Amino acid sequence: MGLLDAAVAWLASRGRTGQWGAEPFSAVEARVAQIRTMLSERTARIAEEDGEVVGLCVLADEPLPYVDPAPVPELYLQLLITDRDRSGSGIGNILVDDAVEIARRRGVTQMRLDCYAADEALIGVYEKFGFRLESRFTVETGQTKAWPGAILRMEI
């Protein structure tokens, strides 16, 4: 939760609250429950440095409910988060490379993820990891504006 809280604070400090808002993840029980479910029901890979958690990748066989299932078996990257203080250190690359190896071992032909699409820089980060923009979508959240998302895909 510390990584997610730090990411929200970092985004909010830059006026980028559209993705996750400005309230810490740990302060929203529904988000805490979502992360607990992810960690207990899916494949979680944790990056550590000197005993400290510096990254997390959560993988599943299917996307979250607001994304259409793929017509082929896949590995879905449901969460990728790294320590903001270590930005640019390669932690994200290590976690994505690990996910690719898991996908290969499972014999799937693709890996997908979805992300906040109003931030083109975020899409660019995933493209640097080897994903390609596949489509865009919106999710009605009950707020004034729908949440804009993008689906990115990587062939394995």
C-alpha positions, 0 to 999 in steps of 0.5 A: 500500500505504501507504493500506491500511496506514494504514487498517488501523492506523486501524481497529485503533486503534479496536478495529475489526479485523473488516474487515481484521485488525490486520496491515498489508496490506503484510505479507501477501503474498496481499494484496499480490498481490491489489492488484497484480492489481487494479492491473494487470488493472482500471481504477485511478483515483488521486487525488493532491494535491501529488504525493502519492497520497491516494486510490485507486479500482479498477473492474472489469466483474465483482465479486470471486468471492464476489459473484454476477454481476449480471444486467445489465452493470455497473461494480463498485467493487472498492476505494475507499481514501482518506488517513485524514489527509484524511478528510472532504475530499471525495476519496472523492466525487471518486473515486466521481463519476469512477467514475460518469462511467466507468460512463456512458461504458461505457453500463452501468446500475448500479454495485455494491460490497461492503463489510464489513457489521459496521460500519454506519458504513461502509455509511453512508459508501457510502450518502452517496455515493449507493449503496443497500443491496441485500443482505447475505452472508457469506464463509467464511474458515476463521476462527471467524466468517464475514466479513459483507458487504453489497452496495450498488448505484447506478443510473446 
